[in-house]
Amino acid sequence: MGRYCKAYPVEKFRQFSHWREQTENIRLQPSDKDENTSAKRSLTADSFLYLQENYVVTDGIFKDENIIFDEVTPAWKEFCHTVLEFEIPADASTPLSA
């Protein structure tokens, strides 16, 4: 798990002109018909994804799991700062003391 992430509606991410979803990494959820089976959820307008501290987007809070977008470029970082207004809080950017 990373030190910081922020949830955004998937529609916000889709505003980025070079957005490419890695749909094969969408997380599983229990099936509506049978609780013993799982199926990939679909990303709808109501879905949220997580922008991690390293600018990777995941389907869940874990930094290295269910990666949906990982093309971290200067243009992507600029989009995150200007459009999404993503900023890592100062207390989340300092290392944990042992």
C-alpha positions as CSV (number, residue, x, y, z in Angstrom):
1,M,0.0,0.0,0.0
2,G,1.3,3.5,-0.8
3,R,1.4,6.5,1.4
4,Y,-1.3,8.5,-0.4
5,C,-3.9,8.1,-3.0
6,K,-7.1,10.0,-4.0
7,A,-10.3,8.8,-5.5
8,Y,-11.8,10.4,-8.6
9,P,-14.7,9.5,-10.8
10,V,-13.6,7.5,-13.8
11,E,-15.1,10.2,-16.1
12,K,-12.5,12.7,-14.8
13,F,-9.6,10.5,-15.9
14,R,-11.3,10.0,-19.3
15,Q,-10.9,13.7,-20.0
16,F,-7.1,13.1,-20.5
17,S,-6.5,12.9,-24.2
18,H,-4.1,10.0,-23.9
19,W,-6.1,8.0,-21.4
20,R,-6.0,4.2,-22.1
21,E,-7.7,1.9,-19.7
22,Q,-6.0,-1.4,-19.0
23,T,-9.4,-3.1,-18.6
24,E,-7.8,-6.5,-18.1
25,N,-6.7,-5.3,-14.6
26,I,-10.2,-4.3,-13.4
27,R,-10.8,-5.8,-10.0
28,L,-13.2,-8.7,-9.4
29,Q,-16.4,-8.4,-7.5
30,P,-18.8,-11.0,-6.3
31,S,-21.4,-12.0,-8.9
32,D,-24.9,-10.7,-8.4
33,K,-26.3,-14.2,-9.1
34,D,-23.9,-16.3,-7.1
35,E,-21.8,-15.1,-4.2
36,N,-19.4,-17.9,-4.7
37,T,-18.3,-16.6,-8.1
38,S,-16.6,-13.4,-9.2
39,A,-16.7,-11.3,-12.3
40,K,-14.8,-8.2,-13.4
41,R,-16.8,-5.1,-12.6
42,S,-17.6,-2.7,-15.4
43,L,-16.4,0.9,-15.2
44,T,-19.4,3.2,-15.4
45,A,-19.9,6.9,-14.9
46,D,-20.5,6.1,-11.2
47,S,-17.2,4.2,-10.8
48,F,-14.2,5.6,-8.9
49,L,-10.5,4.9,-9.5
50,Y,-7.5,5.9,-7.4
51,L,-4.7,8.2,-8.4
52,Q,-1.6,7.1,-6.5
53,E,1.3,9.1,-5.2
54,N,3.4,7.9,-8.2
55,Y,0.6,9.1,-10.7
56,V,-0.4,5.5,-11.5
57,V,-4.2,4.9,-11.5
58,T,-5.6,1.8,-9.8
59,D,-8.9,0.1,-9.3
60,G,-8.6,0.1,-5.5
61,I,-6.4,1.6,-2.8
62,F,-3.4,-0.6,-3.3
63,K,-0.6,1.0,-5.2
64,D,0.7,-2.0,-7.1
65,E,-2.6,-3.9,-7.7
66,N,-5.3,-3.6,-10.4
67,I,-3.3,-1.0,-12.4
68,I,-5.7,0.7,-14.9
69,F,-3.3,3.4,-16.2
70,D,0.5,3.7,-15.9
71,E,1.6,5.9,-18.7
72,V,3.2,8.5,-16.4
73,T,4.4,11.3,-18.7
74,P,5.0,15.1,-18.1
75,A,1.6,15.7,-19.8
76,W,-0.2,13.3,-17.5
77,K,1.4,14.9,-14.4
78,E,0.4,18.3,-15.7
79,F,-3.2,17.1,-16.2
80,C,-3.2,15.7,-12.7
81,H,-2.1,19.0,-11.2
82,T,-4.2,21.4,-13.3
83,V,-7.4,19.5,-14.1
84,L,-7.6,17.1,-11.1
85,E,-5.9,19.5,-8.7
86,F,-3.9,16.5,-7.3
87,E,-1.4,17.5,-4.6
88,I,0.2,15.2,-2.2
89,P,-0.1,16.6,1.4
90,A,3.2,17.5,3.1
91,D,2.6,15.0,5.9
92,A,2.1,12.2,3.3
93,S,5.4,12.9,1.5
94,T,7.7,12.6,4.4
95,P,9.1,9.2,5.3
96,L,7.7,7.3,8.3
97,S,10.1,7.2,11.2
98,A,11.2,3.8,12.4
